[in-house]
Amino acid sequence: MKLIIQIPCYNEEKTLALTYRDLPKHIDGIDEIEYLIINDGSTDHTVAVARELGIQHIVSFKQNKGLAKGFVAGLDACLQLGADIIVNTDADNQYFGADIENLIRPILDGNADIVVGARPIDQTAHFSWKKKEFQHLGSWVVRIASGTNIPDAPSGFRAYSREAALRLNVVNEYTYTLETIIQAGNDKIAMTSVPIRTNEETRPSRLFSSMWRYMRRSATVIVRSFLMYKPLCFFGVLGTIISAFGIILGIRFLSFFLAGDGNGHTQSLILAAILLLAGFQTIVVGLLGDIIAANRKILQDVQYRVRKQDCRDQSDKIVNV
Protein backbone atom coordinates (compact mmCIF):
# COMPACT_ATOMS: atom_id res chain seq x y z
CA MET A 1 0.00 0.00 0.00
CA LYS A 2 1.56 3.24 -1.19
CA LEU A 3 0.69 6.67 0.21
CA ILE A 4 1.77 9.89 -1.48
CA ILE A 5 1.33 13.16 0.40
CA GLN A 6 1.04 16.08 -2.01
CA ILE A 7 1.65 19.70 -1.05
CA PRO A 8 0.61 22.53 -3.39
CA CYS A 9 3.19 25.33 -3.07
CA TYR A 10 3.39 28.93 -4.15
CA ASN A 11 6.34 30.80 -2.63
CA GLU A 12 6.48 28.57 0.45
CA GLU A 13 10.24 28.53 1.14
CA LYS A 14 9.68 29.81 4.71
CA THR A 15 7.06 27.24 5.74
CA LEU A 16 7.69 24.15 3.61
CA ALA A 17 10.35 22.69 5.92
CA LEU A 18 8.08 23.11 8.93
CA THR A 19 5.22 21.41 7.08
CA TYR A 20 7.39 18.55 5.84
CA ARG A 21 8.89 17.78 9.26
CA ASP A 22 5.40 17.60 10.74
CA LEU A 23 4.32 14.88 8.30
CA PRO A 24 4.36 11.21 9.38
CA LYS A 25 7.21 9.00 8.19
CA HIS A 26 5.50 5.71 9.12
CA ILE A 27 1.85 4.64 9.35
CA ASP A 28 0.56 1.19 10.22
CA GLY A 29 -0.97 -0.43 7.14
CA ILE A 30 1.13 1.65 4.73
CA ASP A 31 4.18 0.10 3.08
CA GLU A 32 5.56 3.22 1.41
CA ILE A 33 5.17 6.94 2.10
CA GLU A 34 6.38 9.39 -0.52
CA TYR A 35 6.06 13.17 -0.79
CA LEU A 36 5.28 15.40 -3.74
CA ILE A 37 5.08 19.16 -4.12
CA ILE A 38 3.27 21.10 -6.83
CA ASN A 39 5.38 24.17 -7.50
CA ASP A 40 2.77 26.63 -8.77
CA GLY A 41 5.11 29.07 -10.45
CA SER A 42 7.00 30.02 -7.29
CA THR A 43 9.44 32.91 -7.60
CA ASP A 44 11.34 32.12 -4.41
CA HIS A 45 13.47 29.09 -3.41
CA THR A 46 10.59 26.67 -2.78
CA VAL A 47 11.95 24.03 -5.16
CA ALA A 48 15.48 24.27 -3.73
CA VAL A 49 14.10 23.82 -0.21
CA ALA A 50 12.08 20.80 -1.34
CA ARG A 51 15.17 19.17 -2.82
CA GLU A 52 17.20 19.86 0.32
CA LEU A 53 14.46 18.19 2.38
CA GLY A 54 14.62 15.10 0.18
CA ILE A 55 11.09 15.37 -1.22
CA GLN A 56 11.01 12.72 -3.92
CA HIS A 57 8.68 14.26 -6.50
CA ILE A 58 8.29 17.81 -7.82
CA VAL A 59 5.68 18.97 -10.33
CA SER A 60 6.46 22.48 -11.58
CA PHE A 61 4.44 25.12 -13.44
CA LYS A 62 6.35 27.88 -15.21
CA GLN A 63 3.79 30.41 -13.99
CA ASN A 64 1.13 30.53 -11.30
CA LYS A 65 -2.01 28.65 -12.38
CA GLY A 66 -3.95 28.59 -9.15
CA LEU A 67 -4.87 26.08 -6.48
CA ALA A 68 -7.36 24.08 -8.56
CA LYS A 69 -4.99 23.34 -11.44
CA GLY A 70 -2.18 22.55 -9.04
CA PHE A 71 -4.37 20.07 -7.17
CA VAL A 72 -5.37 18.27 -10.38
CA ALA A 73 -1.76 18.14 -11.61
CA GLY A 74 -0.73 16.65 -8.28
CA LEU A 75 -3.44 13.98 -8.44
CA ASP A 76 -2.40 12.99 -11.96
CA ALA A 77 1.26 12.77 -10.94
CA CYS A 78 0.44 10.68 -7.85
CA LEU A 79 -1.64 8.29 -9.95
CA GLN A 80 1.18 7.94 -12.46
CA LEU A 81 3.54 7.16 -9.57
CA GLY A 82 1.31 4.31 -8.43
CA ALA A 83 -0.26 5.85 -5.32
CA ASP A 84 -2.97 3.78 -3.64
CA ILE A 85 -3.91 6.67 -1.33
CA ILE A 86 -3.29 10.38 -1.91
CA VAL A 87 -3.34 12.94 0.89
CA ASN A 88 -3.51 16.64 0.12
CA THR A 89 -2.26 19.12 2.72
CA ASP A 90 -1.29 22.79 2.72
CA ALA A 91 2.26 24.11 2.69
CA ASP A 92 1.62 26.66 5.44
CA ASN A 93 1.52 23.91 8.10
CA GLN A 94 -2.10 24.73 8.92
CA TYR A 95 -2.95 21.08 9.51
CA PHE A 96 -1.59 18.73 12.17
CA GLY A 97 0.53 16.22 10.27
CA ALA A 98 0.05 13.38 12.75
CA ASP A 99 -3.68 13.40 11.95
CA ILE A 100 -2.94 11.91 8.51
CA GLU A 101 -3.11 8.46 10.11
CA ASN A 102 -6.70 9.15 11.23
CA LEU A 103 -7.48 10.78 7.89
CA ILE A 104 -6.63 7.70 5.82
CA ARG A 105 -8.02 5.13 8.28
CA PRO A 106 -11.54 5.02 6.72
CA ILE A 107 -9.93 4.29 3.34
CA LEU A 108 -7.67 1.58 4.76
CA ASP A 109 -10.71 0.02 6.46
CA GLY A 110 -12.66 0.06 3.20
CA ASN A 111 -15.36 2.40 4.50
CA ALA A 112 -14.75 5.44 2.26
CA ASP A 113 -12.95 6.64 -0.87
CA ILE A 114 -12.73 10.30 0.14
CA VAL A 115 -12.09 11.61 3.66
CA VAL A 116 -12.26 15.32 4.49
CA GLY A 117 -10.62 16.62 7.64
CA ALA A 118 -13.03 18.72 9.73
CA ARG A 119 -11.24 21.56 11.52
CA PRO A 120 -12.41 22.85 14.90
CA ILE A 121 -13.56 26.08 13.27
CA ASP A 122 -15.30 27.59 16.29
CA GLN A 123 -12.27 26.89 18.50
CA THR A 124 -9.66 28.23 16.07
CA ALA A 125 -8.37 31.46 17.60
CA HIS A 126 -6.97 33.06 14.43
CA PHE A 127 -10.30 32.70 12.58
CA SER A 128 -12.39 35.87 12.87
CA TRP A 129 -16.07 35.48 13.80
CA LYS A 130 -16.99 36.55 10.26
CA LYS A 131 -14.76 33.89 8.73
CA LYS A 132 -16.23 31.25 11.05
CA GLU A 133 -19.80 32.15 10.08
CA PHE A 134 -19.00 32.17 6.38
CA GLN A 135 -17.27 28.79 6.70
CA HIS A 136 -20.37 27.33 8.33
CA LEU A 137 -22.68 28.92 5.74
CA GLY A 138 -20.58 27.72 2.80
CA SER A 139 -20.38 24.19 4.18
CA TRP A 140 -24.16 24.12 4.69
CA VAL A 141 -24.78 25.20 1.08
CA VAL A 142 -22.34 22.54 -0.20
CA ARG A 143 -24.11 19.88 1.90
CA ILE A 144 -27.41 20.83 0.26
CA ALA A 145 -25.91 20.86 -3.25
CA SER A 146 -24.03 17.57 -2.80
CA GLY A 147 -26.43 15.61 -0.61
CA THR A 148 -23.60 14.87 1.84
CA ASN A 149 -22.94 15.64 5.49
CA ILE A 150 -19.39 17.04 5.26
CA PRO A 151 -19.14 19.68 8.04
CA ASP A 152 -16.05 21.54 6.75
CA ALA A 153 -16.30 21.81 2.96
CA PRO A 154 -13.42 24.33 2.45
CA SER A 155 -10.92 22.11 4.28
CA GLY A 156 -7.94 21.24 2.09
CA PHE A 157 -6.78 18.41 4.36
CA ARG A 158 -8.08 15.37 2.49
CA ALA A 159 -7.40 11.77 1.59
CA TYR A 160 -8.40 10.08 -1.66
CA SER A 161 -8.32 6.45 -2.65
CA ARG A 162 -6.88 5.64 -6.05
CA GLU A 163 -10.38 4.87 -7.34
CA ALA A 164 -11.74 8.26 -6.24
CA ALA A 165 -8.75 10.15 -7.66
CA LEU A 166 -9.26 8.50 -11.04
CA ARG A 167 -12.85 9.79 -11.16
CA LEU A 168 -12.37 13.37 -9.99
CA ASN A 169 -12.60 16.35 -12.31
CA VAL A 170 -12.16 20.04 -11.53
CA VAL A 171 -13.31 22.56 -14.13
CA ASN A 172 -13.11 25.84 -12.20
CA GLU A 173 -9.77 27.65 -11.80
CA TYR A 174 -10.24 28.90 -8.24
CA THR A 175 -10.47 26.05 -5.73
CA TYR A 176 -11.06 22.32 -5.86
CA THR A 177 -12.49 21.94 -2.34
CA LEU A 178 -16.15 22.73 -2.99
CA GLU A 179 -16.50 21.34 -6.50
CA THR A 180 -14.99 17.93 -5.69
CA ILE A 181 -17.43 17.42 -2.79
CA ILE A 182 -20.40 18.29 -5.01
CA GLN A 183 -19.11 15.97 -7.74
CA ALA A 184 -18.42 13.12 -5.33
CA GLY A 185 -21.83 13.49 -3.71
CA ASN A 186 -23.68 13.43 -7.02
CA ASP A 187 -21.55 10.56 -8.36
CA LYS A 188 -22.23 8.55 -5.17
CA ILE A 189 -18.55 8.23 -4.25
CA ALA A 190 -18.26 7.04 -0.65
CA MET A 191 -17.19 10.04 1.41
CA THR A 192 -16.83 10.77 5.09
CA SER A 193 -15.23 13.24 7.48
CA VAL A 194 -12.98 12.93 10.53
CA PRO A 195 -12.09 15.58 13.13
CA ILE A 196 -8.59 17.01 12.81
CA ARG A 197 -6.39 19.47 14.66
CA THR A 198 -4.78 22.64 13.37
CA ASN A 199 -1.49 24.39 14.15
CA GLU A 200 -0.85 28.02 14.88
CA GLU A 201 -1.13 30.36 11.90
CA THR A 202 2.18 30.84 10.06
CA ARG A 203 0.92 33.34 7.47
CA PRO A 204 -2.40 34.93 6.42
CA SER A 205 -4.62 32.83 4.18
CA ARG A 206 -4.24 33.68 0.50
CA LEU A 207 -7.78 32.58 -0.31
CA PHE A 208 -9.14 35.05 2.24
CA SER A 209 -7.38 38.22 1.06
CA SER A 210 -10.89 39.65 0.71
CA MET A 211 -13.83 38.00 2.45
CA TRP A 212 -16.40 39.26 -0.04
CA ARG A 213 -14.24 38.24 -2.99
CA TYR A 214 -13.88 34.77 -1.52
CA MET A 215 -17.63 34.52 -0.97
CA ARG A 216 -18.41 35.66 -4.50
CA ARG A 217 -16.01 33.24 -6.13
CA SER A 218 -17.07 30.36 -3.88
CA ALA A 219 -20.73 31.05 -4.64
CA THR A 220 -19.91 30.96 -8.36
CA VAL A 221 -18.20 27.58 -7.95
CA ILE A 222 -21.15 26.13 -6.00
CA VAL A 223 -23.80 27.38 -8.47
CA ARG A 224 -21.80 26.25 -11.48
CA SER A 225 -21.20 22.80 -9.98
CA PHE A 226 -24.89 22.45 -9.07
CA LEU A 227 -25.88 23.40 -12.62
CA MET A 228 -23.46 20.79 -14.00
CA TYR A 229 -24.85 17.94 -11.94
CA LYS A 230 -28.52 18.90 -11.41
CA PRO A 231 -29.55 21.21 -14.28
CA LEU A 232 -33.11 19.87 -14.53
CA CYS A 233 -33.70 20.41 -10.83
CA PHE A 234 -32.39 23.98 -10.93
CA PHE A 235 -34.07 25.14 -14.14
CA GLY A 236 -37.18 23.06 -13.50
CA VAL A 237 -37.80 24.76 -10.15
CA LEU A 238 -36.98 28.18 -11.59
CA GLY A 239 -39.23 27.63 -14.61
CA THR A 240 -42.07 26.38 -12.41
CA ILE A 241 -41.87 29.50 -10.22
CA ILE A 242 -41.92 31.80 -13.26
CA SER A 243 -44.83 29.88 -14.79
CA ALA A 244 -46.73 30.02 -11.49
CA PHE A 245 -46.59 33.83 -11.51
CA GLY A 246 -47.82 33.77 -15.09
CA ILE A 247 -50.74 31.51 -14.17
CA ILE A 248 -51.65 33.77 -11.24
CA LEU A 249 -51.72 36.83 -13.50
CA GLY A 250 -53.69 34.90 -16.10
CA ILE A 251 -56.30 33.91 -13.52
CA ARG A 252 -56.42 37.54 -12.36
CA PHE A 253 -57.13 38.74 -15.89
CA LEU A 254 -59.70 36.01 -16.45
CA SER A 255 -61.57 36.99 -13.29
CA PHE A 256 -61.75 40.62 -14.43
CA PHE A 257 -62.74 39.53 -17.95
CA LEU A 258 -65.62 37.38 -16.71
CA ALA A 259 -66.73 40.30 -14.55
CA GLY A 260 -66.91 42.47 -17.69
CA ASP A 261 -63.83 44.57 -16.84
CA GLY A 262 -61.21 42.91 -19.03
CA ASN A 263 -60.34 45.91 -21.21
CA GLY A 264 -58.58 47.73 -18.38
CA HIS A 265 -56.33 44.79 -17.48
CA THR A 266 -54.82 43.82 -20.81
CA GLN A 267 -51.33 44.37 -19.37
CA SER A 268 -51.93 41.47 -16.97
CA LEU A 269 -52.70 39.20 -19.91
CA ILE A 270 -49.56 40.32 -21.77
CA LEU A 271 -47.35 39.86 -18.70
CA ALA A 272 -48.92 36.46 -17.99
CA ALA A 273 -48.16 35.31 -21.54
CA ILE A 274 -44.56 36.53 -21.25
CA LEU A 275 -44.06 34.75 -17.91
CA LEU A 276 -45.61 31.50 -19.14
CA LEU A 277 -43.40 31.57 -22.23
CA ALA A 278 -40.29 32.37 -20.15
CA GLY A 279 -41.16 29.58 -17.67
CA PHE A 280 -41.63 27.08 -20.49
CA GLN A 281 -38.32 28.06 -22.10
CA THR A 282 -36.54 27.79 -18.74
CA ILE A 283 -37.85 24.26 -18.24
CA VAL A 284 -36.73 23.37 -21.78
CA VAL A 285 -33.24 24.67 -20.92
CA GLY A 286 -33.31 22.35 -17.90
CA LEU A 287 -34.22 19.39 -20.11
CA LEU A 288 -31.40 20.21 -22.52
CA GLY A 289 -29.02 20.62 -19.58
CA ASP A 290 -30.09 17.21 -18.27
CA ILE A 291 -29.27 15.64 -21.64
CA ILE A 292 -25.86 17.34 -21.62
CA ALA A 293 -25.30 16.13 -18.05
CA ALA A 294 -26.07 12.56 -19.17
CA ASN A 295 -23.51 12.88 -21.97
CA ARG A 296 -21.00 14.31 -19.48
CA LYS A 297 -21.41 11.21 -17.31
CA ILE A 298 -20.61 9.02 -20.31
CA LEU A 299 -17.53 11.12 -21.08
CA GLN A 300 -16.44 10.93 -17.44
CA ASP A 301 -16.70 7.15 -17.57
CA VAL A 302 -14.59 7.08 -20.74
CA GLN A 303 -12.06 9.42 -19.11
CA TYR A 304 -11.93 7.19 -16.03
CA ARG A 305 -11.17 4.12 -18.15
CA VAL A 306 -8.50 5.96 -20.15
CA ARG A 307 -6.89 7.29 -16.97
CA LYS A 308 -6.94 3.86 -15.39
CA GLN A 309 -5.30 2.24 -18.41
CA ASP A 310 -2.76 5.04 -18.72
CA CYS A 311 -1.77 4.71 -15.06
CA ARG A 312 -1.53 0.92 -15.40
CA ASP A 313 0.77 1.29 -18.42
CA GLN A 314 2.90 3.81 -16.56
CA SER A 315 3.18 1.51 -13.53
CA ASP A 316 4.25 -1.35 -15.79
CA LYS A 317 7.01 0.85 -17.26
CA ILE A 318 8.25 1.74 -13.77
CA VAL A 319 8.31 -1.92 -12.73
CA ASN A 320 10.11 -2.99 -15.92
CA VAL A 321 12.75 -0.31 -15.49
C-alpha positions as CSV (number, residue, x, y, z in Angstrom):
1,M,0.0,0.0,0.0
2,K,1.6,3.2,-1.2
3,L,0.7,6.7,0.2
4,I,1.8,9.9,-1.5
5,I,1.3,13.2,0.4
6,Q,1.0,16.1,-2.0
7,I,1.7,19.7,-1.0
8,P,0.6,22.5,-3.4
9,C,3.2,25.3,-3.1
10,Y,3.4,28.9,-4.2
11,N,6.3,30.8,-2.6
12,E,6.5,28.6,0.5
13,E,10.2,28.5,1.1
14,K,9.7,29.8,4.7
15,T,7.1,27.2,5.7
16,L,7.7,24.2,3.6
17,A,10.4,22.7,5.9
18,L,8.1,23.1,8.9
19,T,5.2,21.4,7.1
20,Y,7.4,18.5,5.8
21,R,8.9,17.8,9.3
22,D,5.4,17.6,10.7
23,L,4.3,14.9,8.3
24,P,4.4,11.2,9.4
25,K,7.2,9.0,8.2
26,H,5.5,5.7,9.1
27,I,1.8,4.6,9.3
28,D,0.6,1.2,10.2
29,G,-1.0,-0.4,7.1
30,I,1.1,1.6,4.7
31,D,4.2,0.1,3.1
32,E,5.6,3.2,1.4
33,I,5.2,6.9,2.1
34,E,6.4,9.4,-0.5
35,Y,6.1,13.2,-0.8
36,L,5.3,15.4,-3.7
37,I,5.1,19.2,-4.1
38,I,3.3,21.1,-6.8
39,N,5.4,24.2,-7.5
40,D,2.8,26.6,-8.8
41,G,5.1,29.1,-10.5
42,S,7.0,30.0,-7.3
43,T,9.4,32.9,-7.6
44,D,11.3,32.1,-4.4
45,H,13.5,29.1,-3.4
46,T,10.6,26.7,-2.8
47,V,12.0,24.0,-5.2
48,A,15.5,24.3,-3.7
49,V,14.1,23.8,-0.2
50,A,12.1,20.8,-1.3
51,R,15.2,19.2,-2.8
52,E,17.2,19.9,0.3
53,L,14.5,18.2,2.4
54,G,14.6,15.1,0.2
55,I,11.1,15.4,-1.2
56,Q,11.0,12.7,-3.9
57,H,8.7,14.3,-6.5
58,I,8.3,17.8,-7.8
59,V,5.7,19.0,-10.3
60,S,6.5,22.5,-11.6
61,F,4.4,25.1,-13.4
62,K,6.3,27.9,-15.2
63,Q,3.8,30.4,-14.0
64,N,1.1,30.5,-11.3
65,K,-2.0,28.6,-12.4
66,G,-4.0,28.6,-9.1
67,L,-4.9,26.1,-6.5
68,A,-7.4,24.1,-8.6
69,K,-5.0,23.3,-11.4
70,G,-2.2,22.5,-9.0
71,F,-4.4,20.1,-7.2
72,V,-5.4,18.3,-10.4
73,A,-1.8,18.1,-11.6
74,G,-0.7,16.6,-8.3
75,L,-3.4,14.0,-8.4
76,D,-2.4,13.0,-12.0
77,A,1.3,12.8,-10.9
78,C,0.4,10.7,-7.8
79,L,-1.6,8.3,-9.9
80,Q,1.2,7.9,-12.5
81,L,3.5,7.2,-9.6
82,G,1.3,4.3,-8.4
83,A,-0.3,5.8,-5.3
84,D,-3.0,3.8,-3.6
85,I,-3.9,6.7,-1.3
86,I,-3.3,10.4,-1.9
87,V,-3.3,12.9,0.9
88,N,-3.5,16.6,0.1
89,T,-2.3,19.1,2.7
90,D,-1.3,22.8,2.7
91,A,2.3,24.1,2.7
92,D,1.6,26.7,5.4
93,N,1.5,23.9,8.1
94,Q,-2.1,24.7,8.9
95,Y,-2.9,21.1,9.5
96,F,-1.6,18.7,12.2
97,G,0.5,16.2,10.3
98,A,0.0,13.4,12.7
99,D,-3.7,13.4,11.9
100,I,-2.9,11.9,8.5
101,E,-3.1,8.5,10.1
102,N,-6.7,9.1,11.2
103,L,-7.5,10.8,7.9
104,I,-6.6,7.7,5.8
105,R,-8.0,5.1,8.3
106,P,-11.5,5.0,6.7
107,I,-9.9,4.3,3.3
108,L,-7.7,1.6,4.8
109,D,-10.7,0.0,6.5
110,G,-12.7,0.1,3.2
111,N,-15.4,2.4,4.5
112,A,-14.7,5.4,2.3
113,D,-13.0,6.6,-0.9
114,I,-12.7,10.3,0.1
115,V,-12.1,11.6,3.7
116,V,-12.3,15.3,4.5
117,G,-10.6,16.6,7.6
118,A,-13.0,18.7,9.7
119,R,-11.2,21.6,11.5
120,P,-12.4,22.9,14.9
121,I,-13.6,26.1,13.3
122,D,-15.3,27.6,16.3
123,Q,-12.3,26.9,18.5
124,T,-9.7,28.2,16.1
125,A,-8.4,31.5,17.6
126,H,-7.0,33.1,14.4
127,F,-10.3,32.7,12.6
128,S,-12.4,35.9,12.9
129,W,-16.1,35.5,13.8
130,K,-17.0,36.6,10.3
131,K,-14.8,33.9,8.7
132,K,-16.2,31.2,11.1
133,E,-19.8,32.1,10.1
134,F,-19.0,32.2,6.4
135,Q,-17.3,28.8,6.7
136,H,-20.4,27.3,8.3
137,L,-22.7,28.9,5.7
138,G,-20.6,27.7,2.8
139,S,-20.4,24.2,4.2
140,W,-24.2,24.1,4.7
141,V,-24.8,25.2,1.1
142,V,-22.3,22.5,-0.2
143,R,-24.1,19.9,1.9
144,I,-27.4,20.8,0.3
145,A,-25.9,20.9,-3.3
146,S,-24.0,17.6,-2.8
147,G,-26.4,15.6,-0.6
148,T,-23.6,14.9,1.8
149,N,-22.9,15.6,5.5
150,I,-19.4,17.0,5.3
151,P,-19.1,19.7,8.0
152,D,-16.0,21.5,6.7
153,A,-16.3,21.8,3.0
154,P,-13.4,24.3,2.4
155,S,-10.9,22.1,4.3
156,G,-7.9,21.2,2.1
157,F,-6.8,18.4,4.4
158,R,-8.1,15.4,2.5
159,A,-7.4,11.8,1.6
160,Y,-8.4,10.1,-1.7
161,S,-8.3,6.5,-2.6
162,R,-6.9,5.6,-6.1
163,E,-10.4,4.9,-7.3
164,A,-11.7,8.3,-6.2
165,A,-8.8,10.2,-7.7
166,L,-9.3,8.5,-11.0
167,R,-12.9,9.8,-11.2
168,L,-12.4,13.4,-10.0
169,N,-12.6,16.4,-12.3
170,V,-12.2,20.0,-11.5
171,V,-13.3,22.6,-14.1
172,N,-13.1,25.8,-12.2
173,E,-9.8,27.7,-11.8
174,Y,-10.2,28.9,-8.2
175,T,-10.5,26.1,-5.7
176,Y,-11.1,22.3,-5.9
177,T,-12.5,21.9,-2.3
178,L,-16.1,22.7,-3.0
179,E,-16.5,21.3,-6.5
180,T,-15.0,17.9,-5.7
181,I,-17.4,17.4,-2.8
182,I,-20.4,18.3,-5.0
183,Q,-19.1,16.0,-7.7
184,A,-18.4,13.1,-5.3
185,G,-21.8,13.5,-3.7
186,N,-23.7,13.4,-7.0
187,D,-21.6,10.6,-8.4
188,K,-22.2,8.5,-5.2
189,I,-18.5,8.2,-4.3
190,A,-18.3,7.0,-0.7
191,M,-17.2,10.0,1.4
192,T,-16.8,10.8,5.1
193,S,-15.2,13.2,7.5
194,V,-13.0,12.9,10.5
195,P,-12.1,15.6,13.1
196,I,-8.6,17.0,12.8
197,R,-6.4,19.5,14.7
198,T,-4.8,22.6,13.4
199,N,-1.5,24.4,14.1
200,E,-0.9,28.0,14.9
201,E,-1.1,30.4,11.9
202,T,2.2,30.8,10.1
203,R,0.9,33.3,7.5
204,P,-2.4,34.9,6.4
205,S,-4.6,32.8,4.2
206,R,-4.2,33.7,0.5
207,L,-7.8,32.6,-0.3
208,F,-9.1,35.0,2.2
209,S,-7.4,38.2,1.1
210,S,-10.9,39.7,0.7
211,M,-13.8,38.0,2.5
212,W,-16.4,39.3,0.0
213,R,-14.2,38.2,-3.0
214,Y,-13.9,34.8,-1.5
215,M,-17.6,34.5,-1.0
216,R,-18.4,35.7,-4.5
217,R,-16.0,33.2,-6.1
218,S,-17.1,30.4,-3.9
219,A,-20.7,31.0,-4.6
220,T,-19.9,31.0,-8.4
221,V,-18.2,27.6,-7.9
222,I,-21.2,26.1,-6.0
223,V,-23.8,27.4,-8.5
224,R,-21.8,26.3,-11.5
225,S,-21.2,22.8,-10.0
226,F,-24.9,22.5,-9.1
227,L,-25.9,23.4,-12.6
228,M,-23.5,20.8,-14.0
229,Y,-24.9,17.9,-11.9
230,K,-28.5,18.9,-11.4
231,P,-29.5,21.2,-14.3
232,L,-33.1,19.9,-14.5
233,C,-33.7,20.4,-10.8
234,F,-32.4,24.0,-10.9
235,F,-34.1,25.1,-14.1
236,G,-37.2,23.1,-13.5
237,V,-37.8,24.8,-10.2
238,L,-37.0,28.2,-11.6
239,G,-39.2,27.6,-14.6
240,T,-42.1,26.4,-12.4
241,I,-41.9,29.5,-10.2
242,I,-41.9,31.8,-13.3
243,S,-44.8,29.9,-14.8
244,A,-46.7,30.0,-11.5
245,F,-46.6,33.8,-11.5
246,G,-47.8,33.8,-15.1
247,I,-50.7,31.5,-14.2
248,I,-51.7,33.8,-11.2
249,L,-51.7,36.8,-13.5
250,G,-53.7,34.9,-16.1
251,I,-56.3,33.9,-13.5
252,R,-56.4,37.5,-12.4
253,F,-57.1,38.7,-15.9
254,L,-59.7,36.0,-16.4
255,S,-61.6,37.0,-13.3
256,F,-61.7,40.6,-14.4
257,F,-62.7,39.5,-17.9
258,L,-65.6,37.4,-16.7
259,A,-66.7,40.3,-14.6
260,G,-66.9,42.5,-17.7
261,D,-63.8,44.6,-16.8
262,G,-61.2,42.9,-19.0
263,N,-60.3,45.9,-21.2
264,G,-58.6,47.7,-18.4
265,H,-56.3,44.8,-17.5
266,T,-54.8,43.8,-20.8
267,Q,-51.3,44.4,-19.4
268,S,-51.9,41.5,-17.0
269,L,-52.7,39.2,-19.9
270,I,-49.6,40.3,-21.8
271,L,-47.3,39.9,-18.7
272,A,-48.9,36.5,-18.0
273,A,-48.2,35.3,-21.5
274,I,-44.6,36.5,-21.3
275,L,-44.1,34.8,-17.9
276,L,-45.6,31.5,-19.1
277,L,-43.4,31.6,-22.2
278,A,-40.3,32.4,-20.1
279,G,-41.2,29.6,-17.7
280,F,-41.6,27.1,-20.5
281,Q,-38.3,28.1,-22.1
282,T,-36.5,27.8,-18.7
283,I,-37.9,24.3,-18.2
284,V,-36.7,23.4,-21.8
285,V,-33.2,24.7,-20.9
286,G,-33.3,22.4,-17.9
287,L,-34.2,19.4,-20.1
288,L,-31.4,20.2,-22.5
289,G,-29.0,20.6,-19.6
290,D,-30.1,17.2,-18.3
291,I,-29.3,15.6,-21.6
292,I,-25.9,17.3,-21.6
293,A,-25.3,16.1,-18.0
294,A,-26.1,12.6,-19.2
295,N,-23.5,12.9,-22.0
296,R,-21.0,14.3,-19.5
297,K,-21.4,11.2,-17.3
298,I,-20.6,9.0,-20.3
299,L,-17.5,11.1,-21.1
300,Q,-16.4,10.9,-17.4
301,D,-16.7,7.2,-17.6
302,V,-14.6,7.1,-20.7
303,Q,-12.1,9.4,-19.1
304,Y,-11.9,7.2,-16.0
305,R,-11.2,4.1,-18.2
306,V,-8.5,6.0,-20.2
307,R,-6.9,7.3,-17.0
308,K,-6.9,3.9,-15.4
309,Q,-5.3,2.2,-18.4
310,D,-2.8,5.0,-18.7
311,C,-1.8,4.7,-15.1
312,R,-1.5,0.9,-15.4
313,D,0.8,1.3,-18.4
314,Q,2.9,3.8,-16.6
315,S,3.2,1.5,-13.5
316,D,4.3,-1.4,-15.8
317,K,7.0,0.8,-17.3
318,I,8.3,1.7,-13.8
319,V,8.3,-1.9,-12.7
320,N,10.1,-3.0,-15.9
321,V,12.8,-0.3,-15.5
